[in-house]
């Protein structure tokens, strides 16, 4: 399953419209039934409630913190595992080419940085919710999560790109473990910034901060199980 650039809705003469959520894959897992994933709809960035526009570029942040929605789009209830998927969408309505990298997407609270999870760990959590998966199915699940991740891309005029960044919700104050340093996280909530670079002149554009809510995601994730 390959993330692809799409023409944003609303450009004169190049109307794309909203792509419905179609079932992209049916991954059979031995005798255990199926592993189904449904494509995240490819809306242009300016359609999202949480978005900003600067210099003709619109960036949107869509946190997927509903368990049913996470199950639908990733084939597993990642929320139950303490993992928050954040869909980052960029639409280029300007005339310049811009480049964006995963390192340009930063989630933080105060001075503390929350690092994204590698796709291997996210995929392992997803597979753990399904029994008796065939090896081929497990490989397809790994490929799906790898392709879903936000990647470096050059965005030309009239193009939209989206990718998902997965974060572990840290434990609250008083809990021990890898994220205990982030105590008080729930008090103010994390915020996210996105930066990109003009390919031709090297100028940087910064977007945010976007507030990201984790109130529906339990702090259950632990690196200790890997």
KEKOLTI-841255 format. One record per atom (N, C-alpha, C, O, CB): x, y, z; atom name. Coordinates in steps of 0.2 Angstrom, whole numbers, plus 2048, in hexadecimal, padded with zeros to 3 digits. Glycine has a CB too. Example, Ala and Ser with C-alpha at 12.3 -4.5 7.8 and 13.67 -1.06 7.14 Angstrom:
2
   u   v   w name
 842 7E4 827    N
 83E 7EA 827   CA
 842 7F0 827    C
 847 7EF 82A    O
 839 7EA 82D   CB
 840 7F5 823    N
 844 7FB 824   CA
 840 800 827    C
 843 806 828    O
 846 7FD 81D   CB
This chain:
226
   u   v   w name
 804 7FA 800    N
 800 800 800   CA
 804 806 800    C
 808 807 805    O
 7FB 800 806   CB
 804 80A 7FB    N
 809 810 7FA   CA
 805 816 7FB    C
 800 818 7F8    O
 80C 80F 7F3   CB
 808 81A 800    N
 805 821 800   CA
 807 825 7FA    C
 80C 824 7F7    O
 808 824 807   CB
 802 829 7F8    N
 803 82C 7F2   CA
 801 834 7F2    C
 7FD 835 7F6    O
 800 829 7EC   CB
 804 838 7EE    N
 802 83F 7EE   CA
 7FC 83F 7EA    C
 7FB 83C 7E5    O
 808 843 7EB   CB
 7F7 844 7EC    N
 7F1 845 7E8   CA
 7F0 84C 7E7    C
 7F3 850 7EB    O
 7EB 842 7EC   CB
 7ED 84E 7E2    N
 7EB 855 7E1   CA
 7E6 857 7E6    C
 7E0 854 7E6    O
 7E9 856 7D9   CB
 7E7 85D 7E9    N
 7E2 85F 7EE   CA
 7DC 861 7EB    C
 7DC 864 7E5    O
 7E5 865 7F2   CB
 7D6 860 7EE    N
 7D0 862 7EC   CA
 7D0 86A 7EC    C
 7D2 86D 7F0    O
 7CA 860 7F0   CB
 7CD 86D 7E7    N
 7CC 874 7E6   CA
 7D0 877 7E1    C
 7CF 87D 7E0    O
 7CD 877 7ED   CB
 7D5 874 7DE    N
 7D9 878 7DA   CA
 7D5 878 7D3    C
 7D2 874 7D1    O
 7E0 874 7D8   CB
 7D5 87E 7D0    N
 7D2 87F 7CA   CA
 7D4 87A 7C4    C
 7DA 879 7C3    O
 7D3 886 7C7   CB
 7CF 877 7C2    N
 7D0 872 7BC   CA
 7D3 86C 7BE    C
 7D4 867 7BA    O
 7D4 875 7B7   CB
 7D4 86B 7C5    N
 7D8 864 7C7   CA
 7D4 862 7CD    C
 7D8 861 7D2    O
 7DF 865 7C8   CB
 7CE 861 7CD    N
 7CA 85F 7D3   CA
 7CA 858 7D4    C
 7C9 854 7D0    O
 7C2 861 7D2   CB
 7CD 856 7DA    N
 7CD 84F 7DC   CA
 7C7 84D 7E0    C
 7C5 847 7DF    O
 7D4 84E 7E0   CB
 7C5 851 7E4    N
 7BF 84F 7E9   CA
 7C2 84A 7EE    C
 7C8 84A 7EF    O
 7BA 84B 7E5   CB
 7BD 848 7F2    N
 7BF 844 7F8   CA
 7BF 83D 7F6    C
 7BA 83A 7F4    O
 7BB 845 7FE   CB
 7C5 839 7F7    N
 7C5 832 7F6   CA
 7C2 82E 7FC    C
 7C4 82F 801    O
 7CD 830 7F5   CB
 7BD 82A 7FA    N
 7BA 826 800   CA
 7BF 821 803    C
 7C3 81F 7FF    O
 7B4 823 7FD   CB
 7BD 81F 809    N
 7C2 81A 80C   CA
 7C0 814 809    C
 7BB 811 80B    O
 7C1 81A 814   CB
 7C5 811 805    N
 7C4 80B 802   CA
 7C8 805 806    C
 7CD 807 809    O
 7C5 80B 7FB   CB
 7C5 7FF 806    N
 7C9 7FA 808   CA
 7CF 7F8 804    C
 7CE 7F6 7FE    O
 7C5 7F3 809   CB
 7D5 7FA 806    N
 7DB 7F9 802   CA
 7DE 7F2 802    C
 7E1 7F0 7FD    O
 7E0 7FE 804   CB
 7DD 7EF 807    N
 7E0 7E8 808   CA
 7DC 7E3 80C    C
 7D9 7E5 811    O
 7E7 7E8 80A   CB
 7DC 7DD 80A    N
 7D9 7D8 80E   CA
 7DF 7D3 80F    C
 7E0 7CF 80B    O
 7D3 7D4 80B   CB
 7E2 7D3 815    N
 7E8 7CF 816   CA
 7E6 7C9 81A    C
 7E4 7C9 820    O
 7ED 7D3 81A   CB
 7E6 7C3 817    N
 7E4 7BD 81A   CA
 7E9 7BA 81F    C
 7EF 7BA 81D    O
 7E2 7B7 815   CB
 7E7 7B8 825    N
 7EB 7B5 82A   CA
 7EA 7AE 82C    C
 7E7 7AD 831    O
 7EB 7BA 830   CB
 7EB 7AA 828    N
 7EA 7A3 82A   CA
 7E3 7A1 82B    C
 7DF 7A3 827    O
 7EE 7A1 830   CB
 7E2 79E 831    N
 7DB 79C 832   CA
 7D7 7A1 837    C
 7D2 7A0 839    O
 7DB 795 836   CB
 7DB 7A7 837    N
 7D8 7AC 83C   CA
 7D4 7B1 839    C
 7D3 7B6 83D    O
 7DE 7AF 840   CB
 7D2 7B1 833    N
 7CE 7B6 830   CA
 7D2 7BB 82C    C
 7D7 7B9 829    O
 7CA 7BA 836   CB
 7D1 7C2 82D    N
 7D4 7C7 829   CA
 7D7 7CC 82D    C
 7D5 7CE 832    O
 7CF 7C9 824   CB
 7DB 7D0 829    N
 7DE 7D6 82C   CA
 7DC 7DB 827    C
 7DF 7DC 821    O
 7E6 7D5 82D   CB
 7D8 7E0 829    N
 7D5 7E5 824   CA
 7D7 7EC 825    C
 7D8 7ED 82B    O
 7CD 7E4 824   CB
 7D9 7EF 820    N
 7DB 7F6 821   CA
 7D7 7FB 81C    C
 7D6 7F8 816    O
 7E3 7F8 821   CB
 7D5 800 81E    N
 7D1 805 81A   CA
 7D5 80B 819    C
 7D7 80E 81E    O
 7CA 806 81D   CB
 7D6 80E 813    N
 7DA 814 812   CA
 7D7 81A 816    C
 7D1 81B 816    O
 7DA 815 80B   CB
 7DC 81E 819    N
 7DA 824 81B   CA
 7D8 828 816    C
 7DC 829 811    O
 7E0 827 820   CB
 7D2 82C 816    N
 7D0 830 810   CA
 7D5 835 80F    C
 7D8 838 813    O
 7C9 833 812   CB
 7D6 836 808    N
 7DB 83B 806   CA
 7D8 842 805    C
 7D8 844 7FF    O
 7DE 839 800   CB
 7D6 845 80A    N
 7D4 84C 80A   CA
 7DA 851 809    C
 7DF 84F 80B    O
 7D0 84E 810   CB
 7D8 857 806    N
 7DD 85C 806   CA
 7DE 85F 80D    C
 7D9 85F 811    O
 7DC 861 800   CB
 7E4 862 80E    N
 7E5 864 815   CA
 7E1 869 817    C
 7DF 86A 81D    O
 7EC 866 815   CB
 7DE 86E 813    N
 7DA 873 815   CA
 7D3 871 817    C
 7CF 875 81A    O
 7DA 878 810   CB
 7D1 86B 816    N
 7CB 868 819   CA
 7CB 866 820    C
 7C5 865 823    O
 7C9 863 814   CB
 7D1 865 823    N
 7D1 863 82A   CA
 7D0 869 82F    C
 7D2 86E 82D    O
 7D8 860 82B   CB
 7CD 867 834    N
 7CB 86C 839   CA
 7D2 86F 83C    C
 7D2 875 83D    O
 7C7 86A 83F   CB
 7D7 86B 83D    N
 7DD 86E 840   CA
 7E2 86F 83A    C
 7E6 86A 838    O
 7E0 869 845   CB
 7E3 875 837    N
 7E7 876 832   CA
 7EA 87D 832    C
 7E7 881 835    O
 7E4 874 82B   CB
 7EF 87E 82F    N
 7F2 885 82E   CA
 7F5 886 827    C
 7F7 881 824    O
 7F8 886 833   CB
 7F4 88C 824    N
 7F7 88E 81E   CA
 7FC 893 81E    C
 7FA 899 821    O
 7F1 88F 819   CB
 801 892 81B    N
 807 897 81A   CA
 80A 897 813    C
 80C 891 811    O
 80C 897 820   CB
 80B 89D 810    N
 80E 89D 80A   CA
 80C 898 805    C
 80F 895 801    O
 816 89C 80B   CB
 805 897 805    N
 802 892 800   CA
 802 88B 802    C
 800 887 7FE    O
 805 893 7F9   CB
 805 889 808    N
 805 882 80A   CA
 801 882 810    C
 800 886 814    O
 80D 881 80C   CB
 7FD 87C 80F    N
 7F8 87B 815   CA
 7FA 874 818    C
 7FB 86F 815    O
 7F1 87A 813   CB
 7FB 874 81F    N
 7FC 86E 822   CA
 7F7 86D 827    C
 7F5 871 82B    O
 803 86F 826   CB
 7F5 866 828    N
 7F0 864 82C   CA
 7F2 85F 831    C
 7F6 85A 82F    O
 7E9 862 829   CB
 7F0 85E 837    N
 7F1 859 83C   CA
 7EB 856 83E    C
 7E6 859 840    O
 7F5 85C 842   CB
 7EB 84F 83D    N
 7E5 84B 83E   CA
 7E7 845 843    C
 7E9 840 841    O
 7E1 848 838   CB
 7E5 846 849    N
 7E7 841 84E   CA
 7E1 83C 84E    C
 7DC 83D 84F    O
 7E8 844 855   CB
 7E3 835 84D    N
 7DE 830 84D   CA
 7DE 82D 854    C
 7E2 828 855    O
 7E0 82B 848   CB
 7DA 830 858    N
 7DA 82D 85F   CA
 7D3 829 861    C
 7D2 828 867    O
 7DA 833 864   CB
 7CF 828 85C    N
 7C9 824 85D   CA
 7CB 81D 85B    C
 7CE 81B 856    O
 7C3 827 858   CB
 7C9 818 860    N
 7CB 811 85F   CA
 7C8 80E 859    C
 7CC 80A 855    O
 7C9 80E 865   CB
 7C2 810 857    N
 7BF 80D 851   CA
 7C2 80F 84B    C
 7C3 80B 846    O
 7B7 80E 851   CB
 7C4 816 84B    N
 7C7 818 845   CA
 7CE 815 844    C
 7D0 814 83E    O
 7C8 820 845   CB
 7D2 815 84A    N
 7D8 811 849   CA
 7D8 80A 847    C
 7DC 808 843    O
 7DC 812 850   CB
 7D3 807 849    N
 7D2 800 847   CA
 7D1 7FF 840    C
 7D3 7FB 83C    O
 7CC 7FD 84B   CB
 7CD 804 83D    N
 7CB 804 836   CA
 7D1 806 832    C
 7D2 802 82C    O
 7C5 809 835   CB
 7D5 80B 833    N
 7DA 80D 82F   CA
 7E1 809 830    C
 7E5 809 82B    O
 7DB 814 830   CB
 7E2 805 835    N
 7E8 802 837   CA
 7E7 7FB 838    C
 7EC 7F7 83A    O
 7EC 805 83C   CB
 7E1 7F8 838    N
 7E0 7F1 839   CA
 7E0 7EF 840    C
 7E0 7E9 841    O
 7E4 7ED 835   CB
 7E1 7F3 845    N
 7E2 7F1 84C   CA
 7E1 7F8 850    C
 7E1 7FD 84E    O
 7EA 7EF 84D   CB
 7DF 7F6 856    N
 7DD 7FC 85B   CA
 7E3 7FE 85E    C
 7E5 7FC 864    O
 7D8 7F9 860   CB
 7E7 803 85B    N
 7ED 805 85D   CA
 7EC 809 863    C
 7F1 80A 868    O
 7F1 809 858   CB
 7E6 80C 864    N
 7E5 811 86A   CA
 7E5 80C 870    C
 7E8 80F 875    O
 7DE 814 869   CB
 7E3 806 870    N
 7E3 802 876   CA
 7EA 800 878    C
 7EC 7FF 87E    O
 7E0 7FB 874   CB
 7EF 801 873    N
 7F6 7FF 874   CA
 7FA 806 877    C
 800 805 878    O
 7F9 7FD 86E   CB
 7F6 80B 877    N
 7F9 811 879   CA
 7FD 815 874    C
 802 819 875    O
 7FE 810 87F   CB
 7FB 814 86E    N
 7FE 817 868   CA
 7FA 81B 864    C
 7F4 81A 863    O
 801 811 863   CB
 7FC 822 863    N
 7F8 827 860   CA
 7FA 828 859    C
 800 82B 858    O
 7F8 82D 864   CB
 7F6 826 854    N
 7F8 828 84D   CA
 7F6 82F 84B    C
 7F1 831 84D    O
 7F5 823 848   CB
 7FB 833 848    N
 7FA 83A 847   CA
 7FB 83A 83F    C
 800 839 83C    O
 7FE 83F 84A   CB
 7F5 83C 83B    N
 7F5 83C 834   CA
 7F7 844 833    C
 7F4 848 834    O
 7EF 83B 831   CB
 7FD 845 82F    N
 7FF 84B 82D   CA
 7FE 84C 826    C
 801 848 822    O
 807 84C 82F   CB
 7FB 852 824    N
 7F9 853 81D   CA
 7FC 859 81A    C
 7FB 85E 81E    O
 7F1 852 81C   CB
 7FF 859 815    N
 801 860 812   CA
 7FE 861 80B    C
 7FE 85C 807    O
 809 85F 811   CB
 7FC 867 809    N
 7F9 868 803   CA
 7FD 86F 800    C
 7FD 874 804    O
 7F2 86A 803   CB
 800 86E 7FA    N
 804 874 7F7   CA
 7FF 878 7F3    C
 7FE 875 7ED    O
 80A 871 7F4   CB
 7FD 87D 7F5    N
 7F9 882 7F1   CA
 7FD 887 7EE    C
 7FA 88C 7EB    O
 7F3 885 7F5   CB
 803 887 7EF    N
 808 88D 7ED   CA
 80B 88B 7E6    C
 809 886 7E3    O
 80D 88E 7F2   CB
 810 88F 7E4    N
 814 88D 7DE   CA
 81B 88A 7DF    C
 81E 888 7DA    O
 815 894 7DA   CB
 81D 88A 7E5    N
 824 887 7E7   CA
 823 880 7E8    C
 81E 87D 7EA    O
 827 88B 7ED   CB
 829 87C 7E8    N
 82A 875 7EA   CA
 82D 876 7F1    C
 831 879 7F3    O
 82E 871 7E5   CB
 82A 871 7F5    N
 82C 871 7FC   CA
 82E 86A 7FE    C
 82B 865 7FB    O
 827 874 801   CB
 833 869 802    N
 834 862 805   CA
 833 862 80C    C
 834 867 810    O
 83C 861 803   CB
 830 85C 80E    N
 82F 85B 816   CA
 832 854 817    C
 831 84F 813    O
 827 85C 817   CB
 834 853 81D    N
 837 84D 820   CA
 834 84B 826    C
 831 84F 82A    O
 83F 84E 821   CB
 835 845 828    N
 832 843 82F   CA
 835 846 834    C
 831 848 839    O
 833 83B 830   CB
 83B 848 834    N
 83E 84C 839   CA
 83C 853 83A    C
 83D 857 83F    O
 846 84D 838   CB
 838 855 835    N
 834 85C 835   CA
 82E 85C 839    C
 82B 861 83A    O
 833 85E 82E   CB
 82C 856 83B    N
 826 855 83F   CA
 828 854 846    C
 82B 84F 848    O
 821 850 83C   CB
 826 859 84B    N
 828 859 852   CA
 823 859 857    C
 81F 85E 857    O
 82E 85E 853   CB
 822 854 85B    N
 81D 854 860   CA
 821 855 867    C
 826 852 868    O
 819 84D 860   CB
 81E 85A 86B    N
 822 85B 871   CA
 81D 85E 876    C
 817 860 875    O
 827 860 870   CB
 81F 85E 87D    N
 81B 861 882   CA
 821 865 886    C
 825 862 889    O
 817 85C 887   CB
 820 86B 886    N
 825 86F 88A   CA
 82C 86F 886    C
 82C 870 880    O
 826 86D 891   CB
 831 86C 889    N
 837 86B 886   CA
 839 864 885    C
 83E 862 882    O
 83D 86E 88B   CB
 834 860 886    N
 835 859 885   CA
 832 857 87E    C
 82D 859 87C    O
 831 855 88A   CB
 836 853 87B    N
 835 850 874   CA
 832 849 874    C
 835 845 878    O
 83B 850 86F   CB
 82C 848 871    N
 829 841 871   CA
 82B 83E 86A    C
 829 841 865    O
 822 841 872   CB
 830 839 86A    N
 832 836 864   CA
 82C 832 861    C
 829 82E 864    O
 838 832 865   CB
 82C 832 85A    N
 827 82D 857   CA
 82A 826 857    C
 82F 824 858    O
 826 82F 84F   CB
 825 821 857    N
 826 81A 857   CA
 828 817 850    C
 826 819 84B    O
 820 816 85A   CB
 82D 813 850    N
 82F 810 84A   CA
 829 80B 847    C
 825 809 84B    O
 835 80B 84A   CB
 828 80B 841    N
 823 807 83E   CA
 823 800 840    C
 81E 7FC 841    O
 823 807 836   CB
 829 7FD 842    N
 829 7F6 844   CA
 826 7F5 84A    C
 822 7F0 84B    O
 831 7F4 844   CB
 826 7F9 84F    N
 823 7F9 855   CA
 81C 7FA 855    C
 818 7F6 858    O
 826 7FE 85A   CB
 81A 7FE 851    N
 812 7FF 850   CA
 80F 7F9 84C    C
 80A 7F7 84E    O
 811 805 84B   CB
 813 7F6 847    N
 810 7F0 844   CA
 810 7EA 849    C
 80B 7E6 849    O
 815 7EF 83E   CB
 815 7EA 84D    N
 815 7E4 852   CA
 80F 7E5 857    C
 80C 7E0 858    O
 81C 7E4 856   CB
 80D 7EB 859    N
 807 7EC 85D   CA
 801 7EA 859    C
 7FD 7E6 85C    O
 807 7F3 85F   CB
 801 7EB 853    N
 7FB 7EA 84F   CA
 7FA 7E2 84E    C
 7F5 7DF 84F    O
 7FB 7ED 848   CB
 800 7DF 84C    N
 7FF 7D8 84B   CA
 7FE 7D4 851    C
 7FB 7CE 851    O
 806 7D5 848   CB
 7FF 7D7 857    N
 7FE 7D3 85D   CA
 7F7 7D2 85F    C
 7F5 7CE 863    O
 802 7D7 863   CB
 7F3 7D7 85C    N
 7EB 7D6 85D   CA
 7E8 7D1 858    C
 7E2 7D0 858    O
 7E8 7DD 85C   CB
 7EC 7CE 854    N
 7E9 7C9 84F   CA
 7ED 7C2 850    C
 7F3 7C2 851    O
 7EA 7CB 848   CB
 7EA 7BD 851    N
 7ED 7B6 852   CA
 7EE 7B2 84B    C
 7EA 7B3 847    O
 7E8 7B2 857   CB
 7F3 7AE 84B    N
 7F4 7A9 846   CA
 7F5 7AD 83F    C
 7F2 7AA 83A    O
 7EE 7A4 846   CB
 7F8 7B2 83F    N
 7FA 7B5 839   CA
 7FF 7B2 835    C
 804 7AF 838    O
 7FC 7BD 83A   CB
 7FE 7B1 82E    N
 803 7AE 82A   CA
 809 7B2 829    C
 808 7B9 82A    O
 800 7AC 823   CB
 80F 7B0 828    N
 815 7B4 827   CA
 814 7B9 822    C
 816 7BF 822    O
 81B 7AF 826   CB
 811 7B7 81C    N
 810 7BC 817   CA
 80B 7C2 819    C
 80C 7C7 817    O
 80D 7B8 811   CB
 806 7C0 81D    N
 802 7C5 820   CA
 806 7CA 824    C
 805 7D0 824    O
 7FC 7C2 823   CB
 80A 7C7 828    N
 80E 7CB 82D   CA
 813 7D0 829    C
 814 7D6 82B    O
 812 7C7 832   CB
 815 7CD 823    N
 81A 7D2 81F   CA
 816 7D7 81C    C
 818 7DD 81B    O
 81D 7CD 81A   CB
 810 7D6 81A    N
 80B 7DB 817   CA
 809 7E0 81C    C
 809 7E6 81A    O
 805 7D7 814   CB
 808 7DE 822    N
 807 7E3 827   CA
 80D 7E8 828    C
 80C 7EE 829    O
 805 7DF 82E   CB
 813 7E5 829    N
 819 7E9 829   CA
 819 7EE 824    C
 81B 7F4 825    O
 81F 7E4 82A   CB
 818 7EB 81E    N
 819 7F0 818   CA
 813 7F5 818    C
 815 7FB 816    O
 818 7EC 811   CB
 80D 7F4 81A    N
 808 7F9 81B   CA
 80A 7FE 820    C
 809 804 81E    O
 802 7F5 81D   CB
 80C 7FC 825    N
 80E 802 82A   CA
 814 806 828    C
 815 80C 829    O
 810 7FF 831   CB
 819 802 825    N
 81F 806 822   CA
 81D 80B 81D    C
 81F 811 81D    O
 824 801 81F   CB
 818 809 818    N
 815 80E 813   CA
 811 813 816    C
 810 819 813    O
 811 80A 80E   CB
 80E 812 81C    N
 809 817 81F   CA
 80D 81D 822    C
 80B 822 823    O
 805 813 824   CB
 813 81B 824    N
 817 820 828   CA
 819 826 824    C
 819 826 81E    O
 81E 81D 82A   CB
 819 82C 827    N
 81B 832 824   CA
 822 832 822    C
 826 830 826    O
 81A 838 829   CB
 823 834 81B    N
 82A 833 818   CA
 82C 83A 815    C
 828 83E 814    O
 829 82E 813   CB
 832 83A 814    N
 835 840 810   CA
 832 840 809    C
 831 83B 806    O
 83C 840 810   CB
 82F 846 807    N
 82C 847 801   CA
 82D 84E 7FE    C
 82D 853 802    O
 825 845 801   CB
 82E 84F 7F8    N
 82E 856 7F5   CA
 827 857 7F2    C
 824 853 7EE    O
 833 856 7EF   CB
 824 85C 7F4    N
 81D 85E 7F2   CA
 81D 863 7ED    C
 81F 869 7EE    O
 819 860 7F8   CB
 81B 862 7E7    N
 81A 867 7E1   CA
 813 86A 7E2    C
 80F 868 7E6    O
 81B 863 7DB   CB
 813 870 7DE    N
 80C 874 7DF   CA
 806 86F 7DD    C
 807 86B 7D8    O
 80D 87A 7DA   CB
 801 870 7E0    N
 7FB 86C 7DE   CA
 7FB 865 7E1    C
 7F8 861 7DE    O
 7F9 86D 7D7   CB
 7FF 864 7E6    N
 800 85D 7E8   CA
 7FE 85D 7F0    C
 7FF 862 7F3    O
 807 85A 7E7   CB
 7FC 857 7F2    N
 7FB 856 7F9   CA
 7FE 84F 7FB    C
 7FE 84A 7F7    O
 7F3 855 7FA   CB
 801 84F 801    N
 804 849 804   CA
 802 848 80B    C
 801 84D 80F    O
 80C 84A 803   CB
 801 842 80D    N
 7FF 840 814   CA
 803 83A 816    C
 805 836 812    O
 7F8 83F 814   CB
 805 83A 81C    N
 808 834 81F   CA
 807 834 827    C
 805 83A 82A    O
 810 835 81E   CB
 808 82F 82A    N
 806 82E 831   CA
 80C 82D 835    C
 811 82A 833    O
 801 827 832   CB
 80C 831 83B    N
 811 830 840   CA
 80E 82D 846    C
 808 830 848    O
 814 837 842   CB
 811 828 849    N
 80E 825 84F   CA
 812 826 855    C
 818 826 855    O
 80E 81D 84E   CB
 80E 828 85A    N
 811 82A 861   CA
 80F 826 866    C
 809 824 866    O
 810 832 862   CB
 813 824 86B    N
 811 821 871   CA
 80F 826 876    C
 812 82B 877    O
 816 81C 874   CB
 809 825 879    N
 807 82A 87E   CA
 80A 828 885    C
 80A 823 887    O
 7FF 829 880   CB
 80E 82D 888    N
 812 82C 88E   CA
 80E 82B 894    C
 808 82D 894    O
 817 832 88F   CB
 811 828 899    N
 80D 827 89F   CA
 80C 82D 8A3    C
 810 832 8A2    O
 811 822 8A4   CB
 807 82E 8A7    N
 806 834 8AB   CA
 80B 835 8B1    C
 80F 830 8B2    O
 7FF 834 8AE   CB
 80B 83A 8B4    N
 810 83B 8BA   CA
 80F 836 8BF    C
 80A 833 8C0    O
 80E 842 8BD   CB
 815 834 8C1    N
 815 82E 8C6   CA
 816 827 8C4    C
 818 823 8C8    O
 80F 82F 8CA   CB
 815 826 8BD    N
 816 820 8BA   CA
 81E 81F 8B9    C
 821 824 8B7    O
 812 81F 8B4   CB
 820 819 8B9    N
 827 817 8B7   CA
 827 815 8B0    C
 822 813 8AD    O
 82A 812 8BC   CB
 82D 815 8AD    N
 82E 813 8A6   CA
 831 818 8A2    C
 833 81D 8A4    O
 827 811 8A3   CB
 832 816 89B    N
 835 81A 897   CA
 833 821 896    C
 837 826 895    O
 835 817 890   CB
 82C 822 897    N
 82A 829 896   CA
 828 82C 89D    C
 825 831 89D    O
 823 828 892   CB
 82B 82A 8A2    N
 829 82D 8A9   CA
 82C 834 8A9    C
 829 838 8AD    O
 82C 829 8AE   CB
 831 836 8A5    N
 834 83D 8A5   CA
 82F 842 8A2    C
 82F 848 8A3    O
 83A 83D 8A0   CB
 82A 83F 89F    N
 825 844 89C   CA
 81F 845 8A1    C
 819 845 89E    O
 822 841 895   CB
 820 845 8A7    N
 81A 845 8AC   CA
 817 84C 8AB    C
 819 851 8A9    O
 81D 845 8B3   CB
 810 84C 8AC    N
 80C 852 8AB   CA
 80A 852 8A4    C
 807 858 8A2    O
 810 857 8AD   CB
 80B 84E 8A0    N
 80A 84E 899   CA
 802 850 897    C
 801 854 893    O
 80B 847 895   CB
 7FE 84D 89B    N
 7F7 84E 89A   CA
 7F4 855 89C    C
 7EF 857 89A    O
 7F3 848 89E   CB
 7F8 858 8A0    N
 7F6 85F 8A3   CA
 7F5 864 89D    C
 7F0 867 89D    O
 7FB 861 8A8   CB
 7FA 864 899    N
 7FA 869 894   CA
 7F9 866 88D    C
 7F7 869 888    O
 800 86D 894   CB
 7FB 860 88C    N
 7FA 85C 886   CA
 800 85E 881    C
 803 863 882    O
 7F4 85E 882   CB
 802 85A 87D    N
 807 85B 878   CA
 805 85F 872    C
 7FF 860 871    O
 80A 854 875   CB
 80A 862 86F    N
 809 866 869   CA
 80E 864 864    C
 813 861 865    O
 80A 86E 86B   CB
 80C 865 85E    N
 810 863 858   CA
 811 869 853    C
 80D 86D 852    O
 80C 85D 854   CB
 817 869 851    N
 81A 86E 84C   CA
 81C 86A 845    C
 81E 864 846    O
 81F 872 84F   CB
 81B 86D 840    N
 81D 86A 839   CA
 821 870 836    C
 81F 875 835    O
 817 868 835   CB
 827 86E 833    N
 82B 872 82F   CA
 82C 86F 828    C
 82C 869 827    O
 832 874 832   CB
 82D 874 823    N
 82E 872 81C   CA
 833 877 819    C
 834 87C 81C    O
 828 871 818   CB
 836 875 814    N
 83B 879 811   CA
 83A 87A 809    C
 838 875 806    O
 842 876 811   CB
 83A 880 807    N
 83A 882 800   CA
 840 87F 7FC    C
 845 880 7FE    O
 839 88A 7FF   CB
 83E 87B 7F7    N
 844 877 7F4   CA
 848 87C 7F0    C
 84E 87B 7F0    O
 841 872 7EF   CB
 846 882 7ED    N
 84A 886 7E9   CA
 84E 88B 7ED    C
 853 88D 7EB    O
 845 88A 7E5   CB
 84B 88E 7F3    N
 84F 893 7F6   CA
 851 891 7FD    C
 854 895 801    O
 84B 899 7F7   CB
 84F 88B 800    N
 851 889 806   CA
 84D 88C 80C    C
 84F 88B 812    O
 858 88A 807   CB
 848 890 80B    N
 844 893 810   CA
 840 88E 814    C
 83D 88A 811    O
 840 899 80D   CB
 840 88F 81A    N
 83D 88B 81F   CA
 836 88E 820    C
 835 894 821    O
 840 889 825   CB
 831 88A 821    N
 82A 88B 823   CA
 828 887 829    C
 829 881 828    O
 825 88B 81D   CB
 826 88A 82E    N
 824 886 834   CA
 81C 887 835    C
 81A 88D 835    O
 828 889 83A   CB
 819 882 837    N
 812 881 839   CA
 811 87F 840    C
 815 87A 842    O
 80E 87D 833   CB
 80C 881 843    N
 80A 87F 84A   CA
 80B 885 84F    C
 80C 88B 84D    O
 80E 879 84C   CB
 80B 883 855    N
 80A 87D 858   CA
 802 87A 857    C
 7FE 87E 858    O
 80C 87D 85F   CB
 802 874 856    N
 7FB 871 855   CA
 7FA 86D 85C    C
 7FF 869 85E    O
 7FA 86C 84F   CB
 7F5 86E 85F    N
 7F3 86A 865   CA
 7F1 863 864    C
 7ED 862 85F    O
 7EE 86E 86A   CB
 7F4 85E 867    N
 7F2 857 866   CA
 7F0 854 86D    C
 7F3 855 872    O
 7F9 853 864   CB
 7EA 852 86C    N
 7E6 84F 872   CA
 7E8 847 873    C
 7E8 844 86E    O
 7DF 850 872   CB
 7E9 845 879    N
 7EB 83E 87A   CA
 7E6 83C 880    C
 7E7 836 883    O
 7F2 83D 87D   CB
 7E0 83F 881    N
 7DC 83D 887   CA
 7D9 837 886    C
 7D7 833 88B    O
 7D7 843 888   CB
 7D8 834 87F    N
 7D4 82E 87E   CA
 7D9 828 87D    C
 7D7 823 87C    O
 7D0 82F 878   CB
 7E0 82A 87E    N
 7E5 824 87D   CA
 7E8 823 883    C
 7EB 827 886    O
 7EA 827 878   CB
 7E7 81C 886    N
 7EA 81B 88C   CA
 7F2 81A 88B    C
 7F5 819 886    O
 7E8 814 88F   CB
 7F5 81C 891    N
 7FD 81B 891   CA
 7FF 814 893    C
 802 813 898    O
 800 820 896   CB
 7FE 810 88E    N
 800 809 88F   CA
 806 806 88B    C
 809 801 88D    O
 7FA 805 88D   CB
 809 80A 887    N
 80E 808 882   CA
 814 808 887    C
 816 80C 88B    O
 80F 80D 87C   CB
 819 803 885    N
 81F 802 889   CA
 824 7FF 884    C
 823 7FA 881    O
 81E 7FE 88F   CB
 82A 802 884    N
 82F 7FF 880   CA
 832 7F9 883    C
 836 7F5 880    O
 835 804 87F   CB
 830 7F8 889    N
 833 7F2 88D   CA
 831 7EB 88A    C
 834 7E6 88B    O
 831 7F2 894   CB
 82B 7EB 886    N
 829 7E5 883   CA
 82C 7E3 87C    C
 82A 7DF 879    O
 821 7E5 882   CB
 831 7E7 87A    N
 834 7E6 874   CA
 83B 7E5 874    C
 83F 7E4 86F    O
 833 7EC 86F   CB
